[in-house]
């Protein structure tokens, strides 16, 4: 009997398994751990003035594969965003040098299309603290299809008053546009290691106010020189276009940069272009010395504050002056209509000092009969 029952159950499993488990009591669910991870929080908007903590999906466990998460931090007016990575564990297998698979980018703006602060990050080494140049900061987290391990990250963010902002901005990306620039260190990609070949990086920097200027201080400048700097070079332009004047000259030799030498723009714009020739590292080592460490460049760019734009145009002060008696007399004699308009718009000012009246000796010399009557009426009769 028991064998017959087992045979009947086995027959049901083989012939029609879906009919047994398709009811609401036994639903068939194609469940996977990856689906659960994708339903977890990935990115978000954070704007708490008191700050807080942000973590990758499923932290402190594996964050999953094939994800793109944007964590956007928006500070109120007069504040900037400061972040510190407390834990950092991003898969870097076959990925340690350039972090092309699983990686974290920090962008100086409201989304990930804005310039990056530093290069892509992965591995287990905690990055340095970072601060935005304005109100917005974005952390972009990407995981590849073949991601296998990594706990992800845990970071703390806080809003800092702009007056207390530390000047610790570092940009390690190839080019970018910077509006309302407040000061930053700009580095060639892969700095402080050997600069990359076949680069054409353009940084366009705009100071906050029209009367501001930009000052460039070189921290490091080591690239392979060439005759007339036709191969690897750096160009600083006093403006935002390729047509603007070059500041001093095209640079390619470390000796061209004297100690503490500064490059200053005449206006609020700076265009900086770095070019490197298309060659492999092996080809480059064939014509450079072994002790040369061509790390590229690192420049500190600061804003020289100018006069506020509102004070560039000064209106002439409006002064109230007492009308001279000769002026009012001339106006009265010239046009009666103007005299009416003058009397209706300008109230007579009380003289601050008594002015003696000059009475003509001969009343016949005054013009007009009415004038003679008025003048004679003011002369006291002689006894």
C-alpha positions in Angstrom: 0.0 0.0 0.0 2.8 2.4 0.9 4.6 1.5 -2.3 1.6 2.3 -4.3 1.2 5.7 -2.7 4.8 6.6 -3.3 4.5 5.5 -6.9 1.4 7.7 -7.3 3.2 10.8 -5.9 6.2 10.2 -8.1 4.0 9.9 -11.1 2.4 13.3 -10.3 5.8 15.0 -10.0 7.0 13.6 -13.4 3.8 14.2 -15.3 2.4 17.5 -14.1 4.6 19.3 -11.5 3.2 22.8 -12.4 -0.4 21.7 -11.6 0.6 20.8 -8.1 2.6 23.9 -7.2 0.9 26.6 -9.2 -1.8 27.3 -6.6 -1.5 30.2 -4.1 -0.6 27.7 -1.4 2.5 26.5 -3.2 3.7 29.3 -5.5 6.7 28.7 -7.7 9.1 31.6 -7.3 12.3 32.0 -9.4 14.1 33.4 -6.4 17.8 34.5 -6.4 20.0 36.4 -4.1 20.9 38.8 -6.9 17.2 39.9 -7.2 17.1 40.7 -3.5 20.1 42.9 -3.9 18.7 44.8 -6.8 15.6 45.6 -4.7 17.8 47.2 -2.0 18.5 51.0 -1.9 20.9 52.1 -4.6 21.7 55.8 -4.4 19.5 58.6 -3.2 19.3 62.3 -2.2 20.8 63.5 1.1 20.4 67.0 2.4 20.2 66.8 6.2 22.0 69.8 7.6 23.1 67.7 10.6 24.7 65.1 8.2 24.5 61.3 8.6 25.8 58.0 7.3 25.4 56.5 3.8 26.2 52.9 2.8 26.4 50.8 -0.3 23.6 48.3 -1.1 23.5 45.3 1.4 26.4 46.7 3.4 28.3 45.1 5.2 27.8 42.2 2.9 28.5 41.8 -0.8 26.9 44.7 -2.8 26.0 42.7 -5.9 26.9 43.0 -9.6 25.8 45.2 -12.6 24.7 48.3 -10.6 25.0 52.1 -11.1 24.2 54.1 -8.0 24.2 57.9 -7.5 24.3 59.3 -4.0 23.6 63.0 -4.3 24.3 65.5 -1.5 22.7 68.9 -1.6 23.7 71.5 1.0 21.8 74.8 1.7 23.1 78.2 0.6 26.3 79.1 2.2 27.4 75.5 2.9 29.5 72.9 1.2 29.5 69.1 1.5 32.3 67.1 3.4 32.5 63.3 3.2 34.7 60.8 5.0 34.9 57.1 4.1 34.7 55.1 7.3 34.9 51.6 5.5 36.0 51.0 1.9 36.1 47.5 0.4 35.6 47.5 -3.4 36.5 44.5 -5.6 39.8 45.2 -7.4 40.6 41.7 -8.8 42.4 42.3 -12.2 41.4 45.9 -11.6 43.8 47.3 -9.2 45.6 49.8 -11.4 42.7 51.6 -13.1 39.5 50.5 -11.4 37.6 49.9 -14.6 35.2 47.3 -13.2 33.9 48.0 -9.7 34.7 51.6 -8.8 33.7 54.7 -6.9 33.8 58.2 -8.3 33.3 61.5 -6.4 32.0 64.4 -8.5 32.0 68.1 -7.6 28.4 68.8 -8.6 24.8 67.8 -8.4 25.2 64.6 -10.5 27.9 62.3 -12.0 28.3 64.3 -15.2 30.2 67.0 -13.3 34.1 66.9 -12.9 35.5 64.2 -10.7 37.4 64.9 -7.5 40.3 62.6 -7.9 40.4 59.4 -10.0 38.3 56.2 -9.8 38.8 54.3 -6.5 38.7 50.6 -5.6 40.4 48.2 -3.3 40.6 48.3 0.5 42.5 51.5 1.1 40.3 54.2 2.5 40.3 57.4 0.4 41.1 60.7 1.9 38.2 63.0 3.0 36.8 65.1 0.2 34.9 68.4 0.1 32.9 70.1 -2.6 33.7 73.5 -4.0 30.0 74.5 -3.9 26.7 73.2 -2.5 26.6 69.9 -4.4 28.5 66.6 -4.2 27.8 63.3 -5.9 29.2 59.8 -5.1 28.8 57.4 -8.1 29.1 53.7 -7.5 29.5 51.2 -10.4 29.8 47.4 -10.2 30.6 45.2 -13.2 28.8 42.1 -14.5 31.5 39.8 -13.1 31.8 41.4 -9.7 32.5 38.6 -7.2 33.2 40.1 -3.7 33.5 43.3 -1.7 31.6 44.7 1.3 31.2 48.1 -0.3 31.5 51.3 1.6 30.2 53.2 4.6 30.7 57.0 4.6 29.8 59.9 6.8 28.7 63.3 5.4 28.3 66.7 7.0 27.4 70.2 5.9 30.1 72.8 6.5 29.8 76.5 6.4 31.6 77.9 3.3 33.5 80.3 5.5 35.1 77.3 7.3 35.8 75.4 4.2 39.2 73.7 4.1 41.1 74.2 0.9 41.6 70.5 0.2 40.0 70.1 -3.2 42.0 67.8 -5.6 41.0 67.0 -9.2 42.7 64.0 -10.9 40.6 63.8 -14.0 41.4 64.6 -17.6 39.8 68.0 -18.1 36.5 69.5 -17.0 34.5 72.8 -16.7 34.5 74.5 -13.3 31.9 77.2 -12.6 32.1 79.3 -9.4 35.6 78.0 -8.8 36.8 78.4 -5.2 40.3 77.0 -5.4 41.6 73.5 -6.1 44.7 71.4 -6.9 44.5 70.0 -10.5 46.6 66.9 -11.4 47.3 65.0 -14.6 45.6 61.6 -14.7 47.5 58.8 -12.8 49.5 61.4 -10.7 51.7 60.9 -8.8 52.6 58.0 -10.9 53.9 58.3 -14.5 51.6 60.4 -16.6 49.5 58.6 -19.3 50.3 58.8 -23.0 47.9 60.0 -25.7 46.1 62.5 -23.4 44.4 65.8 -24.4 43.0 67.3 -21.2 41.3 70.7 -21.2 40.3 72.4 -18.0 38.2 75.6 -18.2 38.0 77.4 -14.9 35.6 80.3 -14.1 36.0 82.4 -11.0 32.8 83.4 -9.2 32.9 87.2 -9.8 33.7 89.2 -13.0 36.5 91.1 -11.4 38.2 88.0 -9.9 41.4 86.7 -11.2 43.1 83.2 -11.1 46.6 82.4 -9.8 48.5 79.2 -10.8 51.2 77.8 -8.6 53.1 74.8 -9.7 53.6 72.0 -7.2 55.1 69.5 -9.6 55.9 69.7 -13.3 57.8 66.7 -14.7 57.0 65.7 -18.3 59.3 64.6 -21.1 60.7 67.7 -22.9 61.0 68.2 -26.6 62.3 70.9 -29.0 59.9 73.8 -29.0 57.6 71.7 -26.8 55.9 70.1 -29.8 55.2 66.7 -28.2 54.3 66.8 -24.5 53.3 70.2 -23.2 51.1 72.4 -21.0 49.5 75.6 -22.2 47.9 78.2 -20.0 45.6 80.7 -21.7 44.3 84.0 -20.3 40.7 83.2 -21.0 38.3 80.4 -21.8 38.9 79.8 -25.6 41.8 78.7 -27.8 42.0 82.1 -29.3 42.9 83.8 -26.0 46.5 84.8 -25.2 49.0 82.3 -23.9 50.3 83.2 -20.4 54.1 83.5 -20.9 54.7 80.5 -23.2 54.0 76.8 -23.8 55.6 74.7 -21.1 57.4 71.4 -21.3 60.6 71.6 -19.2 60.9 71.7 -15.4 63.5 74.4 -15.7 60.9 76.7 -17.3 59.1 76.8 -13.9 61.1 78.8 -11.5 60.7 78.3 -7.8 57.5 80.0 -6.5 56.8 81.4 -9.9 53.1 82.4 -10.4 51.0 82.7 -13.4 48.1 85.1 -13.0 45.2 85.8 -15.4 43.8 89.3 -16.1 40.2 88.2 -15.8 38.0 85.5 -14.3 38.7 82.7 -16.9 41.6 80.3 -17.2 42.0 77.6 -19.9 44.6 74.9 -19.2 45.5 72.3 -21.8 47.7 69.3 -21.3 48.9 67.1 -24.2 50.9 63.9 -24.3 52.2 62.0 -27.3 50.7 58.7 -28.3 53.4 56.1 -27.2 53.7 53.1 -24.9 55.5 53.2 -21.6 58.2 50.9 -23.2 58.8 53.4 -26.1 59.0 56.2 -23.6 61.6 54.4 -21.5 63.8 53.9 -24.5 64.6 57.6 -24.7 64.4 58.7 -21.1 66.7 58.0 -18.2 65.9 55.3 -15.6 66.0 57.8 -12.8 63.4 60.1 -14.5 60.1 59.8 -12.8 57.8 61.6 -15.2 54.8 62.0 -12.9 53.2 64.8 -14.9 52.0 67.9 -13.1 50.1 69.1 -10.1 49.1 72.8 -9.9 47.4 74.8 -7.2 44.9 77.3 -8.6 43.6 80.0 -6.3 41.1 82.8 -6.7 42.3 86.4 -6.3 39.2 88.3 -5.2 38.4 91.5 -7.0 36.1 94.3 -6.3 32.4 93.3 -6.2 30.7 93.8 -9.6 28.2 96.2 -8.0 30.9 98.7 -7.2 32.5 98.9 -10.6 29.9 101.5 -11.7 29.4 104.4 -9.3 26.6 106.8 -9.8 27.3 110.5 -9.4 26.1 111.8 -6.1 23.0 113.9 -6.3 23.7 117.3 -4.6 21.1 119.9 -3.7 22.4 123.4 -4.4 20.8 126.7 -3.6 19.7 128.5 -6.7 21.5 131.8 -7.1 19.4 134.9 -7.3 20.8 135.8 -10.7 19.8 132.4 -12.0 16.2 132.7 -10.9 16.0 136.2 -12.1 17.3 135.2 -15.5 14.8 132.4 -15.7 11.9 134.7 -14.8 12.9 137.2 -17.4 13.4 134.7 -20.1 10.3 132.6 -20.1 7.1 133.0 -18.0 6.2 129.3 -18.6 9.5 128.1 -17.3 9.0 130.3 -14.3 5.6 128.7 -13.5 7.1 125.2 -13.9 10.0 126.1 -11.7 7.8 127.5 -8.9 5.6 124.4 -9.0 8.4 121.9 -8.7 11.1 123.7 -6.6 10.3 125.1 -3.2 12.2 128.2 -2.3 15.0 127.7 0.1 15.3 129.8 3.2 18.5 131.8 3.1 21.0 130.8 5.8 22.2 134.4 6.2 20.5 137.7 5.7 21.4 139.3 2.4 21.2 143.1 2.3 18.8 144.5 -0.3 20.4 146.9 -2.7 17.9 149.7 -3.5 18.7 151.7 -6.7 19.3 155.3 -6.1 17.3 156.3 -9.2 14.0 154.4 -9.4 13.5 155.6 -12.9 16.3 153.4 -14.1 14.3 150.2 -13.2 12.4 148.7 -16.0 8.7 148.4 -15.8 6.0 150.4 -14.2 5.1 147.7 -11.7 8.7 147.3 -10.7 9.0 151.1 -10.0 5.9 150.9 -7.8 7.2 147.9 -5.9 10.6 149.4 -5.5 9.3 152.8 -4.3 6.9 151.1 -1.9 9.8 149.4 -0.1 11.8 152.7 0.3 10.9 154.4 3.6 9.7 157.9 3.3 12.2 160.5 4.3 11.2 162.9 7.0 
